[in-house]
Amino acid sequence: MHVLVLSGSLRAGSVNTRLGSLVAESVTRAGATAQSLTLGDFPMPPYDGDTEAEDGLPPGALALRERIEAAQALIIASPEYNASVPGVLKNAIDWVSRYRPQPFKDKQTLLVSASPSMVGGNRGLWALRVPLEHLGARVYPDMFSLAGAHQAFTADGALTDPGLGERLTTTIDSFLDLAEADTRYLCLQRRWYEFLGDRTDAPVTSRAQD
């Protein structure tokens, strides 16, 4: 199992990047491999259809698409901006989704967040589910939000609250179990039709579902 852990923040010292690093460590302890990256590793301009028509997808979007495609599972650590999705993260999703076949389809995805607020960025995660689920990502029902994140980390990057640390580990382990089952035990193959007008020779996608 290879997992991409993506921080949805550009800010140096971001609590979500710290949370992403902690998540990656937990993924590794569970026996999978993890690649921890931030949106700063994938620079791209604001989405513009005219730019796409003239120049195609920017290198940053293509590189992010390759990382998502190569992973069996995706974990996003996202900030909350005004109770919603950070613009840079939504922009990245919009650019990457223009690739065909877009890589979010059937991707097992876990959402986590960290914020100094008392809700831990949870409202932003609910908003983030919308575009991802629209694109066909299998967003894990449970989510993890870290409140008071500016005071929640020890000097070595662990969580100061052992109970929260245990809950984060349990959530990640359960998510990885599901992602591994989806990867190993393929029950059904279906053609991918994102829209009614999609071509009928679209690539076959392996799916594990009843």
Residue pairs with C-beta under 8 A, 6 or more apart in sequence:
1 31
1 32
1 33
1 72
1 73
1 176
1 179
1 180
1 183
2 32
2 33
2 34
2 35
2 70
2 71
2 72
2 73
3 24
3 27
3 32
3 33
3 34
3 35
3 71
3 72
3 73
3 74
3 75
3 176
3 179
4 34
4 35
4 37
4 67
4 68
4 70
4 71
4 73
4 74
4 75
5 20
5 21
5 23
5 24
5 27
5 34
5 35
5 36
5 37
5 75
5 77
6 20
6 37
6 38
6 39
6 67
6 74
6 75
6 76
6 77
7 14
7 16
7 17
7 19
7 20
7 36
7 37
7 38
7 39
7 76
7 77
7 78
8 16
8 39
8 76
8 77
8 78
8 79
8 85
8 86
8 88
8 89
9 16
9 17
9 38
9 39
9 77
9 78
9 79
9 86
10 38
10 39
10 40
10 88
11 17
14 38
14 79
15 114
15 115
15 116
15 146
15 149
15 150
15 152
15 153
16 77
16 78
16 79
16 113
16 114
16 121
16 149
17 38
17 77
18 114
18 149
18 153
18 157
19 77
19 112
19 113
19 114
19 146
19 149
20 36
20 38
20 75
20 77
20 112
21 36
21 157
22 153
22 157
22 158
22 159
22 168
23 34
23 36
23 75
23 77
23 112
23 168
23 172
24 34
24 35
24 36
25 34
25 157
26 168
26 169
26 172
26 173
27 33
27 34
27 75
27 172
27 176
28 34
30 172
30 173
30 176
32 73
32 176
32 180
35 67
35 71
37 67
39 88
39 89
39 92
41 63
42 60
42 61
42 63
42 64
42 92
43 58
43 60
44 58
44 60
44 61
44 91
44 92
44 95
45 51
45 58
46 91
47 91
47 94
47 95
52 98
57 65
57 95
57 98
57 99
58 95
60 92
60 95
61 92
61 95
61 96
61 98
61 99
62 99
64 92
64 95
64 96
65 96
65 99
65 102
65 103
68 74
68 96
68 103
68 104
68 107
69 103
71 107
72 108
72 179
72 180
72 183
73 107
73 108
73 109
73 110
73 175
73 176
73 179
74 107
74 108
74 109
74 110
74 137
75 109
75 110
75 111
75 112
75 172
75 175
76 89
76 109
76 110
76 111
76 112
76 128
77 112
77 113
77 114
78 85
78 86
78 89
78 111
78 112
78 113
78 121
78 124
78 125
78 128
79 86
79 113
79 114
79 115
79 121
79 124
80 86
80 113
80 115
80 117
80 119
80 121
80 122
80 123
80 124
80 125
81 87
81 124
83 123
83 124
83 127
84 123
84 124
84 127
85 124
85 127
85 128
85 131
86 124
89 128
90 131
93 104
93 131
93 132
93 135
94 131
96 102
96 103
96 104
97 104
97 131
97 135
101 192
101 202
101 203
101 205
102 135
102 194
104 132
104 135
104 136
104 137
105 135
105 136
105 137
105 192
105 194
105 205
106 136
106 137
106 138
106 182
106 205
106 206
106 207
107 136
107 137
107 138
108 137
108 138
108 140
108 175
108 178
108 179
108 182
109 132
109 137
109 138
109 139
109 140
110 139
110 140
110 143
110 171
110 172
110 175
111 125
111 128
111 129
111 139
111 140
111 143
111 144
112 125
112 143
112 144
112 145
112 146
112 168
113 120
113 121
113 122
113 124
113 125
113 143
113 144
113 145
113 146
114 120
114 121
114 145
114 146
114 149
114 152
115 121
115 124
115 145
115 146
115 147
115 149
116 148
116 149
116 150
117 147
117 148
118 147
118 148
119 145
119 147
120 145
120 146
120 147
120 148
120 149
121 145
121 146
122 143
122 145
125 143
125 145
129 139
132 139
133 139
135 194
136 192
136 194
138 182
140 175
140 178
142 171
142 174
142 175
144 167
144 168
144 171
146 152
146 159
146 164
151 160
152 159
152 160
152 161
152 164
153 159
153 160
154 160
158 165
159 165
159 168
181 208
182 208
185 208
186 206
186 207
186 208
187 207
187 208
187 209
187 210
188 207
188 208
188 209
189 204
189 205
189 206
189 207
190 204
190 205
190 207
191 200
191 202
191 204
191 205
192 198
192 202
192 203
192 204
192 205
193 202
